[in-house]
Amino acid sequence: MEKFSKRNMRVTPEMTADVKKMLRMMGVPVIEAPTEAEAQCAELCKKGLVYAAVSEDMDTLTFGAPVMLRNVFMPESRKLPILEISLNKVLAGLELTLDQFVDLCILMGCDYCGTVKGIGPKTAQTLVQKHGSMEKVIANINLEKHPLPDPFNHEEIHNFFISPEVTDAKQLEADGLMTWKECDEEAFVHFMVKEKQFDEKRIMGVIERMKKSRGTNTQQRLDGFFKVLPSNTGTPGKRPAAKDDKAAKKFKTGHGGKGIVKKK
């Protein structure tokens, strides 16, 4: 029921505008990506302005984010652990370069093209490892048995993943767009209480918590928010997935890799 109920929800432009307005009133920096949000998050991560990119979309790694976090906003009722995925470990586990990893993701199908018939994750990994590039893979497979989707502009897609249109992270920092500011209390209360009919006591409580958090001089570590689970010390790639760890299973089977998902 939960799965299918989410399909009935539609995020409207008005909702998006309200969230951005609310966050800016709270003093939270809001960055608007010129194209893909995952690409912009990867840019911030690559330039060291953030520790990790939080997303459920594996394209975040394809765009080159060094560290990705999944399940951060999952309901507590699902009891899913936070997954910290390192791009370097992904590449090492798959024995691929970043360019080859991008080709692997395109070969298996991405947001910009369909899949190649009859080629699953394991076969795709083997082909890319053996031939080294998409061009050579296409030249060495039976196209009658494995027809390419139409269109299959893999070169254009590859270039977009490697060099997406983003706003330079250092420029955002120089322009002060990555700086946390003080909450505009009067505007925030008016917007949330008068316009959106939230309970005033609840909103004042939020403001007080923000003030207390801003009053600390030391930034909390990530493990201050989440319980850190022990990771296996055995052979990489042999971590048994928990029965309810569907995200880990999906990633492992969807990308043909192993030893690349770490419990956090």
N, C-alpha and C positions, 0 to 999 in steps of 0.2 A: 504493500500500500504506500509506503514511504517512497519507494522508487518511482512508482507511476504518478504519485501526487506531484512530484517535482516537475514532471513534464507538463503539468497544467499551469505552471507559474511562468509568467512572462515579465521580464525586466523592461520597463518602459524608459524612454529618454527622460521623462520627468523624475522617475525614481533615481536614475543615475545622477541627474543634476542636483537633486536634494541631498544625496549622500556626499557629493563633492562639496556642496555648500556647507553642510554640517561639519565635515572634517576640517575644513578651512577655518570655520568659527572656533573649533576646538584647538586650533594651532597645529594640526597635523599636516605635514607637507603632502600635497597631491600633485602627481606628475601625470600628464596626459600624453599617451604614446601616439606618435604620428601614424603608426601602422599597428603592428601586433603588440599587445601588452606584454606577452612573454619575452619578446625580443628586447623591449625596453628594460624589463626586470633583469634580463641577462646582462645587459649593458651596465646597469648599476652594480651588479655583482662582479663582473669582470674588472671594473675600475676600482673595486674595493670600497664603494660607498655603503654597501650593505653586506651582511654576512652570507645571506642565501636568498634565493628567489622562492617564494611560497606559491605553489600552484599544483593543480591536479592534472595539468596538461603536460605530457612528456615532451612536447615541442620545446619546452623551456631548456632542456638539455641540448636539443638539436640546435638551438640558437646560441649555444656555447656557455650557458650559465655554469660556473665552476661548482656550485653547490645548490641543490634543490631540496626543498622540504615538501612532503606530502602529508595529508591527513591533519593538517594544523586546525582546520575549521570543521572537522568531522564532529557529529554529535557525540557527546560523552557516552550515550547509550550504546553506541557501536563498539566501544572499547578498542578502537584501532590505535596502534602505537604511531608516534610521529616517525616518519621515514626520512632519514637524511641520506641523500644520494650524491656521491661525488662523481663528477664527470671524468676525472682522471682514472678513478677505479673502474668506471664503466668501460672506458676505452681499453684499459689494461685487461679487464676480464674478457672483453670481446676480441682482443688482439687486433684492434683497428686504430687507424688515425682518425682525427676529427672529420676530415673530408670523406673517408670511407664510412664512418658512422652515419654521416648525413646521407650518403648514397644508400646505405642499408635501410634507413628510415623511409626514404623515398620509395625504395624497391618494395617495401612491405605495405606501402600506402600511407599517405599523410592527408592533411587537410586540403592539399592543393592538387591531388591526383588520386586515382584509384589504385587498386592492387594489381599485380601481374598474376594472371590465373595460374594456379598450380604451384606457386612459389610461396611457401610459408616462412616463418622466422628462421628456422634452422637451415633450410635450403638457401635462403637469402644470405645468411651469415657466411655459409660455406662458399657461396659464389663470390661474394665481395672479398673474402680472405684470399681466395684462389686467384681471382682476376684483377683485383686491386682498384677497379673503378667501374662506374655504371656503364660507360661506353664499351668496355671490354666484356662486361657481363652480357650486355645485349648482343654483342657480336658472337658470343659463344653459347647461347641457348637456342633451343628450337622454338622459333617464334610461332610456329603452327600449333605446337603443344602448349606454349606459354605466351599467348597473345598479349601485347601491351595495351593498356587502357588508352582510350582516345578522348582527350589529348594526353600526351605524356611528355610534357616539356620539362624533362628532368634537369637540364642544364640551367634553365631559368630558376627553377625551384631551388636547386643547389646553391646558386649564387645568392638567392634571397635569404636562405638560412645562414650562410657564411657572412654575408654583408647586408643585413637588413637595414631599412631606414629607421634610424633611432635618433633621439636627441642626445648629444654627447653628455655623458655623466659629469665630466669636469666642468662643462659649461653650466649645467644645472646647479652645481655646487657654487660656482663663481657668482651666479645670479641670485644666490640665496634661496633657491627653490627647494633645497634639501634641508633647510633649517626649521627646527621645531620652534613654534612661537607660543606666546601666552594666549590662553583662551579668552576670546571676546565674550565675557559672561553675559552682558546685557543682550547682545545680539543672539547668542546661543539660547538663552532662556526664552526670549521672545519667539524665536523660530520654532523651538521644540514644544513650548507650552501653548503659546497663542495660536500658532499656525498649524501645528501638528497634533495638538491636544494631548501631549504627554503630561503625566502627573508632575507638578512643580517640585514636590519633595524629592521625587526620584531623580529629576534633572539636577537639583542642587546637590544631591548626593554624588552624582557623577562628577560635578565640578570640584567638590571637595576631594574626591579621590585623585583627580588630575592634579590638583594643587600639591597634595602630599607626594605624589610620584615625581613631580617636577622639583620638589624640595630636596630630593636626594642628590648627592654629588657623584655617586658611583652608579654607572649603568649596570643593571642586573644581567647576569649571564642567561643564556637560553635555557639552561637546565634549572633556572630559578622559576620558570613558568611550567615546565613539564618534567615529569618523572623520568629519569634516565634508566633505561633497561640495560642489563648486561648483555654485551655482544659475545657471540661464540668466538673462541680462539682457535678453533680447528681449521681444517682445510678450507680455503676460500671456495665459495660456491656450494657448500654443503649445509648452509643454514636451513634447518627445517622451518617452513613457513607455518605460522599459527593457522588454525582452521578458519578463523575469522579475518585473517590478514589477506583479504581479497585483492587489495591494491598491489601488494608485493607479488602475488601470484600472477596478476595481470601483467605487471611490468616484466617479470621473468619470462613468461611465455610470449609476450607481445614483442620482445626485442631479442629473443634467442640468446640472451646472455646468462652469465652466472657469476656469483661472487660480486654482485654489483649493488645489492640493496642492503643497507645497514639499519638495524633497529636503533632508534634514538629514544 
